[in-house]
Amino acid sequence: MNRFTKAGLAMAVSLLAAHATAQVTTIPDTALTPTTTLYTNNFGAVVVTTGGGNAANVGAPSGRNDDGFRGPIDFNFTNAGHQLTNFFGGNYGSFYVNTNGNITFNQGLASFTPSGPQGASQPVIAPFFADVDTRGNRSGVVHLNQVVSNQTVVTWDQVGYFGAHDNLLDTFQLIVRGPDYLVPVGEGQIGFYWNTMGWETGDASGGSGGFGGTPAAVGFGDGAQNGYILEGSTANGISRIVNNEFIWFNLNAQGVPIPVPVNPVPEPETYALMLAGLAALGVIGRRRKARG
């Protein structure tokens, strides 16, 4: 798809979004935690997608493409339905990996300019929804790892941006876990990890040199205009905000992703118990010394 065609589509998407009414909840940027590593360095297999856009043909075996997707891909979950359960109230046994920084359910997504993940036409999980283009020689590609039971990891490894630019690169990762995964303390069902993030906007999204225009969006959408997005989404500077950061989410009873605190703050009652315990230890210590 050439630049002018994509630019025209981007304008149409923007006009539609302007007329849409949506309930959007903001995830504060302060919920992010610094990191210098990805969740895993085992990226797995290269994702071979469509040739680009909604084309039915298979793309290059190298995984290089623009606006491609692959799917449906089964989750390797062991629960009865082999499903991601209660995501915005829906249960999904399979998903699509989309080149443009997200996964979707029901069908692939070739859209490249985000109006926030809530503007996607399908339920979506987006660690960095932007116009990824892996056709540049220096660009990496998208990978899929399902080696660990009940866990799927998608990695966008040093990927470039439209059109075929590879002077700036982004690396980010998505983790999705099934109901039977034993989640460690401080982690969750869904995780976003970002390393070096060099760009945030493709040329057809109004950008120039990787910036400006409509930058990337980070978050979740239900496919019906409702979403939960990171505070800095679709605003200048989103690549800087997520650079070398991570965040985990759990789905609540309503199927809404809620950030997992890495270092939870104790409740006031807990503080009182801790102080009482410390005071008791102090008394015991003094008594032991007195008996000394």
Kinemage of the C-alpha trace (Angstrom):
@kinemage 1
@onewidth
@group {chain A} dominant
@subgroup {mainchain}
@vectorlist {calphas} color= white
{ca met a 1} P 0.000 0.000 0.000
{ca asn a 2} L 1.543 3.331 -1.020
{ca arg a 3} L 1.871 6.378 1.163
{ca phe a 4} L -0.924 8.349 -0.479
{ca thr a 5} L -3.461 5.542 -0.194
{ca lys a 6} L -2.578 5.026 3.448
{ca ala a 7} L -2.764 8.759 4.158
{ca gly a 8} L -6.275 8.874 2.699
{ca leu a 9} L -7.358 5.951 4.833
{ca ala a 10} L -5.848 7.594 7.902
{ca met a 11} L -7.939 10.713 7.287
{ca ala a 12} L -11.092 8.594 6.986
{ca val a 13} L -10.307 6.822 10.247
{ca ser a 14} L -9.801 10.179 11.985
{ca leu a 15} L -13.128 11.517 10.714
{ca leu a 16} L -14.986 8.428 11.871
{ca ala a 17} L -13.308 8.581 15.262
{ca ala a 18} L -14.295 12.213 15.695
{ca his a 19} L -17.962 11.261 15.447
{ca ala a 20} L -17.723 8.216 17.672
{ca thr a 21} L -18.763 8.302 21.286
{ca ala a 22} L -16.705 6.112 23.563
{ca gln a 23} L -16.097 5.454 27.209
{ca val a 24} L -12.373 5.646 27.719
{ca thr a 25} L -10.640 5.051 31.037
{ca thr a 26} L -7.086 6.317 31.444
{ca ile a 27} L -4.298 4.258 32.980
{ca pro a 28} L -1.863 6.697 34.650
{ca asp a 29} L 1.689 6.778 33.313
{ca thr a 30} L 2.831 6.436 36.928
{ca ala a 31} L 1.602 2.821 36.869
{ca leu a 32} L 4.668 1.913 34.761
{ca thr a 33} L 7.789 0.400 36.332
{ca pro a 34} L 11.358 0.902 35.011
{ca thr a 35} L 13.207 -2.059 33.502
{ca thr a 36} L 16.234 -2.605 31.292
{ca thr a 37} L 15.154 -6.044 30.035
{ca leu a 38} L 12.259 -7.714 28.275
{ca tyr a 39} L 10.167 -10.363 30.033
{ca thr a 40} L 12.009 -13.055 28.051
{ca asn a 41} L 14.790 -13.133 25.470
{ca asn a 42} L 13.347 -16.292 23.913
{ca phe a 43} L 11.413 -14.662 21.093
{ca gly a 44} L 10.316 -17.885 19.417
{ca ala a 45} L 9.348 -18.276 15.764
{ca val a 46} L 9.061 -15.537 13.153
{ca val a 47} L 5.441 -14.551 12.481
{ca val a 48} L 4.710 -14.969 8.763
{ca thr a 49} L 1.711 -12.763 7.960
{ca thr a 50} L -0.454 -11.788 5.045
{ca gly a 51} L 1.323 -9.835 2.357
{ca gly a 52} L -0.013 -6.623 3.890
{ca gly a 53} L -3.365 -5.045 4.562
{ca asn a 54} L -6.310 -7.387 4.012
{ca ala a 55} L -4.529 -9.336 1.259
{ca ala a 56} L -5.219 -13.058 1.507
{ca asn a 57} L -1.839 -14.077 0.163
{ca val a 58} L 0.931 -15.232 2.488
{ca gly a 59} L 3.707 -12.717 3.028
{ca ala a 60} L 7.455 -13.191 2.890
{ca pro a 61} L 8.837 -16.149 4.901
{ca ser a 62} L 11.230 -13.640 6.508
{ca gly a 63} L 8.243 -12.007 8.227
{ca arg a 64} L 8.925 -8.621 6.615
{ca asn a 65} L 5.741 -6.756 5.698
{ca asp a 66} L 3.615 -3.658 6.171
{ca asp a 67} L 0.137 -3.859 7.763
{ca gly a 68} L 0.054 -7.669 7.718
{ca phe a 69} L -1.455 -10.073 10.252
{ca arg a 70} L -1.537 -13.781 11.053
{ca gly a 71} L -4.288 -15.908 12.530
{ca pro a 72} L -6.331 -17.301 13.998
{ca ile a 73} L -3.667 -18.681 16.346
{ca asp a 74} L -4.788 -20.964 19.160
{ca phe a 75} L -3.848 -20.051 22.720
{ca asn a 76} L -1.836 -22.838 24.339
{ca phe a 77} L -4.047 -22.767 27.421
{ca thr a 78} L -5.083 -25.877 29.366
{ca asn a 79} L -8.399 -24.682 30.829
{ca ala a 80} L -11.540 -26.448 29.632
{ca gly a 81} L -12.176 -24.082 26.731
{ca his a 82} L -8.486 -23.345 26.023
{ca gln a 83} L -9.521 -19.721 26.244
{ca leu a 84} L -8.587 -16.290 27.493
{ca thr a 85} L -11.658 -15.887 29.673
{ca asn a 86} L -13.729 -12.794 30.421
{ca phe a 87} L -11.842 -10.207 28.359
{ca phe a 88} L -14.424 -7.397 28.352
{ca gly a 89} L -16.935 -10.200 28.983
{ca gly a 90} L -15.813 -12.345 26.026
{ca asn a 91} L -14.004 -15.688 25.936
{ca tyr a 92} L -11.415 -16.211 23.191
{ca gly a 93} L -9.646 -19.431 22.242
{ca ser a 94} L -7.621 -17.838 19.452
{ca phe a 95} L -6.194 -14.490 18.384
{ca tyr a 96} L -4.535 -12.627 15.519
{ca val a 97} L -1.038 -11.130 15.623
{ca asn a 98} L -1.004 -7.801 13.791
{ca thr a 99} L 2.204 -6.198 12.557
{ca asn a 100} L 1.069 -2.806 13.846
{ca gly a 101} L 1.790 -3.475 17.515
{ca asn a 102} L -1.270 -5.359 18.753
{ca ile a 103} L -3.269 -8.576 18.828
{ca thr a 104} L -6.994 -8.795 18.095
{ca phe a 105} L -9.822 -11.309 18.429
{ca asn a 106} L -12.321 -12.506 15.808
{ca gln a 107} L -10.262 -11.220 12.860
{ca gly a 108} L -6.988 -9.524 11.922
{ca leu a 109} L -6.469 -5.771 11.983
{ca ala a 110} L -4.606 -3.965 9.203
{ca ser a 111} L -5.300 -0.475 10.636
{ca phe a 112} L -2.143 1.534 11.169
{ca thr a 113} L -3.288 4.833 12.696
{ca pro a 114} L -4.736 4.430 16.197
{ca ser a 115} L -7.653 6.459 17.446
{ca gly a 116} L -6.835 4.767 20.721
{ca pro a 117} L -7.244 0.992 21.020
{ca gln a 118} L -10.910 1.615 21.773
{ca gly a 119} L -11.236 2.766 18.144
{ca ala a 120} L -10.234 -0.643 16.769
{ca ser a 121} L -12.926 -2.631 14.982
{ca gln a 122} L -12.150 -5.766 17.014
{ca pro a 123} L -11.387 -6.447 20.675
{ca val a 124} L -7.705 -5.517 20.934
{ca ile a 125} L -4.695 -5.709 23.239
{ca ala a 126} L -2.091 -3.178 22.184
{ca pro a 127} L 1.334 -2.774 23.767
{ca phe a 128} L 2.159 -0.184 21.045
{ca phe a 129} L -0.484 0.346 18.338
{ca ala a 130} L 1.366 2.277 15.622
{ca asp a 131} L 2.361 2.004 11.943
{ca val a 132} L 5.047 -0.678 12.215
{ca asp a 133} L 6.813 -1.458 8.929
{ca thr a 134} L 9.396 -4.250 8.956
{ca arg a 135} L 10.494 -3.993 5.310
{ca gly a 136} L 13.621 -1.938 6.032
{ca asn a 137} L 16.914 -3.837 5.930
{ca arg a 138} L 17.830 -2.945 9.539
{ca ser a 139} L 14.366 -3.659 10.916
{ca gly a 140} L 13.635 -6.814 12.866
{ca val a 141} L 10.314 -8.645 12.650
{ca val a 142} L 7.515 -9.977 14.868
{ca his a 143} L 7.982 -13.243 16.807
{ca leu a 144} L 5.666 -15.681 18.621
{ca asn a 145} L 6.654 -17.851 21.605
{ca gln a 146} L 4.246 -20.450 23.033
{ca val a 147} L 6.848 -22.751 24.593
{ca val a 148} L 5.555 -22.392 28.166
{ca ser a 149} L 2.153 -23.936 28.767
{ca asn a 150} L -0.638 -21.412 29.416
{ca gln a 151} L 1.478 -18.495 28.195
{ca thr a 152} L 1.770 -16.684 24.859
{ca val a 153} L 4.504 -14.106 24.200
{ca val a 154} L 4.596 -11.820 21.143
{ca thr a 155} L 7.729 -9.747 20.529
{ca trp a 156} L 8.174 -6.851 18.119
{ca asp a 157} L 11.971 -6.963 17.899
{ca gln a 158} L 13.680 -3.744 16.767
{ca val a 159} L 10.941 -2.911 14.253
{ca gly a 160} L 10.895 0.108 11.934
{ca tyr a 161} L 8.073 2.396 10.840
{ca phe a 162} L 6.206 3.316 7.637
{ca gly a 163} L 7.400 3.738 4.928
{ca ala a 164} L 10.100 1.121 5.320
{ca his a 165} L 12.175 3.372 7.620
{ca asp a 166} L 14.825 1.654 9.709
{ca asn a 167} L 16.802 4.605 11.076
{ca leu a 168} L 14.823 4.401 14.353
{ca leu a 169} L 13.653 1.109 15.876
{ca asp a 170} L 11.251 -0.055 18.613
{ca thr a 171} L 11.378 -3.204 20.750
{ca phe a 172} L 8.371 -4.279 22.826
{ca gln a 173} L 6.689 -7.421 24.081
{ca leu a 174} L 3.221 -8.709 25.012
{ca ile a 175} L 2.541 -11.564 27.442
{ca val a 176} L -0.901 -13.209 27.751
{ca arg a 177} L -1.547 -15.965 30.304
{ca gly a 178} L -4.318 -18.506 30.658
{ca pro a 179} L -6.429 -19.225 33.770
{ca asp a 180} L -4.207 -22.160 34.812
{ca tyr a 181} L -0.955 -20.197 34.836
{ca leu a 182} L 0.504 -19.840 38.338
{ca val a 183} L 1.133 -16.094 38.348
{ca pro a 184} L 4.079 -14.885 40.500
{ca val a 185} L 3.488 -12.105 43.015
{ca gly a 186} L 3.811 -8.713 41.346
{ca glu a 187} L 2.909 -10.046 37.881
{ca gly a 188} L -0.458 -10.617 36.192
{ca gln a 189} L -2.480 -12.154 33.377
{ca ile a 190} L -1.361 -9.662 30.719
{ca gly a 191} L 1.985 -7.887 30.544
{ca phe a 192} L 3.534 -5.130 28.424
{ca tyr a 193} L 7.323 -4.739 28.277
{ca trp a 194} L 9.196 -2.068 26.342
{ca asn a 195} L 12.926 -1.653 25.750
{ca thr a 196} L 14.479 1.003 23.521
{ca met a 197} L 11.637 2.881 21.813
{ca gly a 198} L 13.019 5.109 19.069
{ca trp a 199} L 9.872 6.205 17.191
{ca glu a 200} L 6.109 6.653 17.697
{ca thr a 201} L 4.484 7.684 14.379
{ca gly a 202} L 4.583 6.419 10.796
{ca asp a 203} L 4.639 8.730 7.790
{ca ala a 204} L 1.025 7.910 6.814
{ca ser a 205} L -0.197 8.822 10.307
{ca gly a 206} L 0.911 12.409 9.819
{ca gly a 207} L 4.394 11.801 11.181
{ca ser a 208} L 7.810 12.792 9.924
{ca gly a 209} L 11.012 11.105 11.009
{ca gly a 210} L 9.046 8.883 13.405
{ca phe a 211} L 7.293 11.663 15.354
{ca gly a 212} L 4.371 14.115 15.158
{ca gly a 213} L 0.953 13.413 13.633
{ca thr a 214} L -1.004 10.740 15.519
{ca pro a 215} L 1.449 8.808 17.715
{ca ala a 216} L 1.025 5.293 19.090
{ca ala a 217} L -1.656 4.131 21.511
{ca val a 218} L -1.130 1.722 24.403
{ca gly a 219} L -3.936 -0.233 26.040
{ca phe a 220} L -7.089 -2.259 25.465
{ca gly a 221} L -10.360 -1.991 23.548
{ca asp a 222} L -13.567 -4.007 23.396
{ca gly a 223} L -14.203 -3.449 19.671
{ca ala a 224} L -17.210 -1.255 20.462
{ca gln a 225} L -15.409 2.063 21.016
{ca asn a 226} L -14.752 1.500 24.721
{ca gly a 227} L -11.235 1.203 26.030
{ca tyr a 228} L -8.572 1.467 28.694
{ca ile a 229} L -5.525 3.336 27.465
{ca leu a 230} L -2.286 4.627 28.904
{ca glu a 231} L -2.391 8.311 29.804
{ca gly a 232} L 0.144 9.352 27.138
{ca ser a 233} L -1.506 7.455 24.268
{ca thr a 234} L -1.801 9.186 20.875
{ca ala a 235} L 0.118 12.192 22.247
{ca asn a 236} L 3.617 13.368 21.471
{ca gly a 237} L 6.153 11.701 23.741
{ca ile a 238} L 4.493 8.277 24.170
{ca ser a 239} L 7.705 6.522 23.046
{ca arg a 240} L 9.641 8.332 25.773
{ca ile a 241} L 6.998 7.476 28.400
{ca val a 242} L 7.165 3.713 27.768
{ca asn a 243} L 10.895 3.525 26.999
{ca asn a 244} L 12.457 0.861 29.274
{ca glu a 245} L 9.265 0.284 31.294
{ca phe a 246} L 6.835 -2.562 32.023
{ca ile a 247} L 3.350 -3.073 33.424
{ca trp a 248} L 1.146 -6.070 34.353
{ca phe a 249} L -2.659 -6.314 34.357
{ca asn a 250} L -5.295 -8.628 35.802
{ca leu a 251} L -8.859 -8.874 34.497
{ca asn a 252} L -11.437 -7.978 37.129
{ca ala a 253} L -14.911 -9.513 37.477
{ca gln a 254} L -16.196 -7.277 34.661
{ca gly a 255} L -13.379 -8.357 32.338
{ca val a 256} L -11.609 -4.994 32.585
{ca pro a 257} L -7.782 -4.930 32.736
{ca ile a 258} L -6.576 -3.459 36.035
{ca pro a 259} L -2.870 -2.591 36.623
{ca val a 260} L -1.056 -4.803 39.129
{ca pro a 261} L 0.905 -2.827 41.761
{ca val a 262} L 4.532 -3.968 41.774
{ca asn a 263} L 5.057 -2.836 45.368
{ca pro a 264} L 1.586 -2.690 46.936
{ca val a 265} L 1.133 -0.069 49.671
{ca pro a 266} L -0.110 -1.697 52.910
{ca glu a 267} L -3.552 -0.733 54.158
{ca pro a 268} L -3.708 1.488 57.300
{ca glu a 269} L -4.706 -1.560 59.358
{ca thr a 270} L -1.574 -3.323 58.139
{ca tyr a 271} L 0.595 -0.398 59.241
{ca ala a 272} L -0.998 -0.579 62.703
{ca leu a 273} L -0.283 -4.293 62.984
{ca met a 274} L 3.303 -3.788 61.800
{ca leu a 275} L 3.901 -1.033 64.375
{ca ala a 276} L 2.365 -3.156 67.124
{ca gly a 277} L 4.589 -6.048 66.125
{ca leu a 278} L 7.707 -3.900 66.099
{ca ala a 279} L 6.798 -2.444 69.481
{ca ala a 280} L 6.323 -5.943 70.885
{ca leu a 281} L 9.694 -7.007 69.546
{ca gly a 282} L 11.258 -3.969 71.152
{ca val a 283} L 9.733 -4.852 74.522
{ca ile a 284} L 10.863 -8.448 74.278
{ca gly a 285} L 14.346 -7.295 73.332
{ca arg a 286} L 14.545 -5.031 76.361
{ca arg a 287} L 13.316 -7.795 78.667
{ca arg a 288} L 15.917 -10.184 77.340
{ca lys a 289} L 18.664 -7.620 77.948
{ca ala a 290} L 17.397 -6.988 81.480
{ca arg a 291} L 17.600 -10.709 82.222
{ca gly a 292} L 21.006 -10.781 80.573
